[in-house]
C-alpha cells in the first residue's frame, strides 16, 4: 500500500501518522509502541506492529515521519572530552535544540583521526540530521570534507576550509577586553603571563592585550609576554621570575584561570596585596578555580554555552536548507569578582581610541 | 532473493557479505558505499546500492550483519556531565569495547527524568545494543525498569532494583584505605573533614575511616566528622574551626581533593608544616587540584576508568546473553604525592586486625 498525498505532490513514504491511523491509536502511542516502551498496552502494541508491517513501515521512515524529514538526532563529535570546553558547548547546543525535541549524541574522538572517522560513520549510519564538530583547542582543524550527506557546523576550533561554517571564540577580542578592564581599574603597568605558545589562543589573547595597550600609549611591563604552560605551577614560577625582574607593576593579565591562581598565590607570598597593590584578571571563568581563589578571581568568560547555542541554531538553519560558510567569531565578557576593582568613573582613564 | 545458509541452519537474513558478493566488491567497500562515505568510486557505489536494493538489504540488517546481531553501538546515558565522574567512566568503557569496533553515544540527561526518557527513546530507536547508565553521585537511583529491549548496566550510581546489574565504587573501603595510609605514615590523631551530608558517599567514607581507626583502638579527633560542602572554602573554614577546638592533630583525611586543598592552605597559614606536623590525604585524585596543590596532594583514587571498563565488559557479556544482577563494588587505591610520608617500615604501626 502506498499512501498518496495531495494531487500536486509526488507520492510519499509511509509515515508514523499512517501507521497510527490504521492502528486507530494516537501517533504518540504508535511511536511508543514502535520504540519498545513498556508503558503501552500489549494489545495496542500488537495492533501497531501489525499496522506497521502491513504498511512496510520501517523505523527510519518513522524517524523521517516524526519531524518532516528529520530524525530529531544530532551528532556532536568532540576531540576534547577531557578538557572543559566541550561540555558547556554541548549544554548550550542542547538548550537551543530543545531537549524535548532533539537528542544530541556525543562521540569522543580523543584527537584521533581514525577514531573520528569511525564515530562519524556510526553517527551517519544512525541517520543523524547534522553534526557539530568541537575541537580540543581554538586552533583550526582539517575539514571533514564537502561530501558528507548531512550539514556540519564546526565549533570552538574553526575548519581550515572556508566553505565550512565555523563558530569560534574571538580570543583577540578577549585579550583586549582583559586589558580594557584593567585600564578601567586605573592600572597602567600591566604584565601578561600566559600558557603554551603552541596554542593560537595564547598568541591571539596576547595580541589583543598589546593592541589595547598600544591604543592607550602603553606597553606590557616585564619585557613582553611570558609564555609557558596552562598550569598553576607555571603561574607561580613566572610570577617569581617577573618579580625578580621588576616590582614596578600594578596588574597581571593571566592567560587562564589556573595560571591566575598561581599568580595570586605568589604575589601575596611576596607581600603584594591583591587587589590593592596588584590587580589580577584570568581567562576561562572556570568556577571551581576562579570562584575559590583568594581573593575570588575576576576573569574573561568565553561564553561557550552561547557558542553552543549559536552552533545549534546555525545547524538547524543548515538542515532546513540554509547553510552558512566562513568563520563567525563570538565575543567574550568580563566576570568581575574581587581581584580587580573598577573605578566608579573613568576620568583618569588612559585615552580610548576613536 | 533469500540466501540459504548451511543445511542444518534455518534460512537467515541478508548480510552485508551477500551484498558485497553480488556487487563483486569487498565487504569493507560495500560498507563504505552504504554508509555514504566519500572515498568510494561512484560506479562502485551505484553497483553496491543496486545490489542492496535487489536483496532488500536495509541499514539495520547491515548493522546486524556486520557483527553477528550487533549494531556496534552502545548508549551511555549520564546525568553528570558537569561533574568529573562520567568522563573517566566513558573513557574506560570505550577502551574496553574497542574504539575501532564500537561507538559509544553519550546522552546527557542533566538529572532530569523527562530528558532521560527522551534520550532513552532516541537511543533505543537507533538500535543501540545496550546501555550504560552513569549517575551523578554514588547514591542509588531508580531503575529504568525490566522491560527494555536491550541490556543495561548501571555505573557509579547503583540501581535500586537488585535484579539490575550495578558497578560502583566501594566508598567504605575508600575511607578505610585513607586512614590505613595515614596509620602507615605513623599518624594516630586524625581528623576528618568532608562534604555534603546529603551524599551517601560522605557517610560511607566516614564509616570506613572510623572502622579502620576503631580496629587500631583509635577515634577521630576534633569531635567526630566535619560535614559541610565539597568546596575548598569549606575545607578552609572547617580547618580554622577545627584548629580553634584542638591543635592536637597530626593528620587530616579530607573527603575530596577540593576540600583537602583548603585544608592544606589553612594548616600552613596557621604555622603547621605539611607533611612534617600534619599530613593530609584527599579523595578523587583530580589531577588539576591534587597535582597543583602545595605540597602536591596524596589522595584516594576511585579508579573510575577501571569502573568504566568493568561496566563495558559486563554489558558485552549481557549482550551475548549472560546478564548479571546485583551490585558489584570495586576498590580504590592510594596515589601518594608529597602531603603524606609513609614510613619505610611498619614496626611502630598501630595493630591491624586479623
Interface residues (C-beta under 8 A of the other chain):
Chain A: X34 X35 X36 X37 X38 X58 X59 X60 X62 X63 X72 X73 X81 X82 X87 X90 X91 X94 X99 X100 X103 X104 X105 X106 X107 X108 X112 X114 X115 X118 X119 X121 X122 X123 X124 X125 X126 X127 X145 X147 X148 X149 X231 X232 X233 X258 X262 X265 X288 X292 X294
Chain B: X34 X35 X36 X37 X38 X58 X59 X60 X62 X63 X72 X73 X81 X82 X87 X90 X91 X94 X99 X100 X103 X104 X105 X106 X107 X108 X112 X114 X115 X118 X119 X121 X122 X123 X124 X125 X126 X127 X145 X147 X148 X149 X231 X232 X233 X258 X262 X265 X288 X292 X294
